Amino acid sequence: MTSSDIQEQLNLKAITLLQEDADKIHKLIEVQMENLATRYCPLYEEVLDTQMYGFSKEVDFAVRAGLLPEMVGKQLVSKLERNLAMLYEAMNNKE
């Protein structure tokens, strides 16, 4: 196995792991959206903010380590940020 093959495997693994983390955060957002009609929970909002911050740091590390193209990292974070913004908008409209 060449160093190029190893690098490609590492890149694919990094993308897979980051996508799994992004999917978990997306699921948290979906759950909150589904329960929006029943209650508003500031603690849940704090958890989402913390998760987003941690995820952005993971992506930043992967980009700096050369495991992920910067554009792919930005797209992963941007998609989650848009979903989170929709959640906050829906919560504000509910109040």
Phi, psi and omega per residue, in radians:
M1 nan 2.247 -3.105
T2 -1.450 2.872 3.102
S3 -1.107 -0.536 3.078
S4 -1.133 -0.717 3.101
D5 -1.133 -0.728 3.123
I6 -1.113 -0.763 3.128
Q7 -1.075 -0.733 3.132
E8 -1.118 -0.712 3.103
Q9 -1.117 -0.724 3.101
L10 -1.108 -0.723 3.114
N11 -1.084 -0.798 3.134
L12 -1.116 -0.700 3.119
K13 -1.119 -0.756 3.129
A14 -1.071 -0.793 3.140
I15 -1.105 -0.739 3.141
T16 -1.085 -0.822 -3.135
L17 -1.123 -0.734 3.119
L18 -1.152 -0.666 3.111
Q19 -1.145 -0.667 3.083
E20 -1.080 -0.760 3.101
D21 -1.131 -0.713 3.105
A22 -1.090 -0.706 3.120
D23 -1.108 -0.665 3.105
K24 -1.110 -0.772 3.122
I25 -1.155 -0.705 3.097
H26 -1.046 -0.683 3.122
K27 -1.133 -0.708 3.075
L28 -1.030 -0.731 3.123
I29 -1.123 -0.779 3.133
E30 -1.059 -0.758 -3.138
V31 -1.071 -0.765 3.133
Q32 -1.146 -0.672 3.114
M33 -1.107 -0.701 3.132
E34 -1.148 -0.594 -3.104
N35 -1.642 0.079 -3.088
L36 -1.031 -0.615 -3.113
A37 -1.200 -0.420 -3.060
T38 -1.594 -0.646 -3.140
R39 -2.927 2.760 3.071
Y40 -1.917 2.272 -3.072
C41 -2.195 1.849 3.119
P42 -1.042 -0.564 3.123
L43 -1.108 -0.696 3.112
Y44 -1.111 -0.701 3.101
E45 -1.061 -0.735 3.120
E46 -1.115 -0.716 3.111
V47 -1.074 -0.782 3.124
L48 -1.084 -0.755 3.109
D49 -1.048 -0.758 3.138
T50 -1.136 -0.741 3.114
Q51 -1.080 -0.753 3.141
M52 -1.113 -0.738 3.131
Y53 -1.085 -0.825 3.129
G54 -1.060 -0.721 -3.141
F55 -1.132 -0.738 -3.138
S56 -1.117 -0.583 3.090
K57 -1.232 -0.653 3.064
E58 -1.054 -0.818 -3.130
V59 -1.103 -0.765 3.127
D60 -1.025 -0.763 3.118
F61 -1.081 -0.815 -3.121
A62 -1.064 -0.688 3.121
V63 -1.163 -0.837 -3.119
R64 -1.124 -0.540 3.132
A65 -1.416 -0.081 3.131
G66 1.369 0.337 -3.136
L67 -1.612 -0.192 -3.036
L68 -2.591 2.298 3.053
P69 -1.109 2.486 -3.098
E70 -0.980 -0.713 -3.113
M71 -1.099 -0.701 3.120
V72 -1.119 -0.748 3.102
G73 -1.057 -0.778 3.124
K74 -1.097 -0.669 3.130
Q75 -1.144 -0.728 3.113
L76 -1.058 -0.836 -3.116
V77 -1.183 -0.744 -3.106
S78 -1.065 -0.743 3.141
K79 -1.061 -0.790 3.121
L80 -1.168 -0.665 3.112
E81 -1.086 -0.685 3.104
R82 -1.125 -0.746 3.115
N83 -1.104 -0.729 3.128
L84 -1.150 -0.689 3.103
A85 -1.087 -0.683 3.096
M86 -1.120 -0.675 3.103
L87 -1.089 -0.843 -3.129
Y88 -1.096 -0.672 3.112
E89 -1.104 -0.770 3.133
A90 -1.122 -0.670 3.117
M91 -1.161 -0.711 3.139
N92 -1.159 -0.641 3.113
N93 -1.212 -0.464 -3.113
K94 -1.307 -0.517 -3.072
E95 -1.194 nan nan
